[in-house]
Amino acid sequence: MTRSVEAATLKTWLHDGQEIALFDVREHGQYGQSHLFYAIPLPYSRLELDVLRLAPRHSVRLVVYDDDGQSAAPAAARRLAALGYTNVHVLQGGTGGWQAAGFALFAGVNVPSKTFGELAEQVYHTPRVSATELASLLADKKDVVVLDGRPFSEFQKMNIPTAISCPNGELGLRIRDLVPSEETHIVVNCAGRTRSIIGAQTLINLGLRNPVSALENGTQGWYLADLPLEHGGTRRYPERKEPQAPATQAGMRAAAEALATRFKVPMVSAKTVRDWAADAQRTLFLCDVRSPEEYARGSLPGAQHTPGGQLMQANDQYVGVRHARLVLFDSDGIRARTVASWLRQMGHDASVLEEGLASGLALLAMQAAALPALPTISAKVLAARLASGTVLAIDLRPSMQFRQAHMAGTQWAIRPRLAAALAGATQPLVLIADEAGVAACAAIDLQELGLSVSLLEGGMAAWRAAGLPLQDKGDTPADSDCIDYLFFVHDRHDGNKEAARQYLAWEVNLIGQLDALELNAFRLPAAGAGAGARAEHATAQA
């Protein structure tokens, strides 16, 4: 059953300590322009693909919202009810109603994690170096190593010269492979601020004797200082083949254990986790924080891959239920404890699985929602039917991909706007999508409208492989229609210095938008404790 909820009531729910899934069902660009602080992005165009992964318990208290409470949210609520969710609510008035009630909206993505990074810097007084200072160190060939705390895919887009890719979640395990000497100055960077701060402070919290700094403003600060970035980088940490960390990691394991003790990270047995999985009143996420390569070689049944650095940076991509139980594991005794220490400070109920990968734990795998199987049409047949005007082809790929290249005679659309775009249509429809699941989600709505729907087999890759023509680049759809694209985030990496400055200012100013309830939900040490920890670290280095 779907009910509505007022903004004031939702505000109470978000801070009553009980589980809640708050889903923004607008598209990515809309979400990034303004959303609620604790909102999880779940675009209506992908709802069935992602919801069971983000909210696996069907009885969880769940709220969806859009701009006004009358566009995508009611349709999303109906779909959720059809999927078996029993406690679904729509926020009255959407973001407009929330703001009218006096509550703040936030721009950008991964906002709680980025806000936490800014708070962590204030509490811990994380050392930092500017881009020009680092450039001088590198030019003078000082004993300095630059570690990029982002995933390797992001590192390849642009990186600081000489930098080595080592995602933040891997730092504790890999650091002595990468930096054998305790005299070497370690600088951690990301694209902006958060992962630079958290990565550097991770090494400090683990008690490294090295000088450690965050690169102020990351690759964006480097670019704004008119320093050249590299592209297509390949330097990365060496991959370990063995399932357990070697004996030389004993010191880092002890440091991680001490860190987990400091932040009261519970260690839980496989039996406890099985009992939790059977608890119908709580949601459980079993999180494998190891590297993508390790996860691909095998994981515990029922676990999802949540690379440690990204679990801290982009928690809302993996965990859709606030106050759920998170159980982390690894194969080395270092990474899960280190990541969990940060998640506890962020306010999450995070534990670490005893014995990790070797525990023998096996849970039921997360289920995916059933989607309609669509008949397919080949690229050559579609080309002939487009030429004869006997089909209507709808391109569901991201708007920016459509701008770059599309088939003549096709129309770009996105699921929440399909009904309006196809009003009065009677021709058979062919959907074009590089991800078949996105087309299947859209087909649910189209079939409810009584329309005949098929799918281009192989997507755009099959069209190109057949040697069929594409339209030149253009400006369709218009910027105002590109609701799936967040210009605010992407422009900063496309040579737009003003966008980069605005983005960095946005990160720094996030703390000022929080109210007392949101601030108090974090569990960082008191300011004095953070400063004391840094002083102890400095003394140890002396």
Protein Blocks (a to p, Z undefined) as FASTA:
>chain_A
ZZdddfklmmmmmmnopacddddfbdfklmmmoccfklccddfklmmmmmmmmmmbfkbc
cddddfkopmmmmmmmmmmmmnopabbccdehijmlmmmnopacdedehklmmmmmmmmm
mmnopacddfklmmmmmmnopacddddfbdfklmmmpccehiacddfklmmmmmmmmmmb
fkbccddddfklmmmmmmmmmmmmnopabdcdddehijmlmmmnopacdehiabdcdddf
bfbdcfklmmmmmmmmmmmmmnopacddfklmmmmmmmmkbccddddfbdfklmmnopce
hiacddfklmmmmmmlmmccghiacddddfeommmmmmmmmmmmnopacdddehilmnop
acdddddddddddddddfklmmmmmmnopaccddfbdfklmmmoccehiacddfklmmmm
mgoiabdcddddfblklmmmmmmmmmmnopacdddehijmlmmmnopacddddfbdcfkl
mmmbcfklmmmmnopaklmmmmmmmmmmmmmmpcfklmmmpccdcfklmmmmmmmmmmmm
ZZ
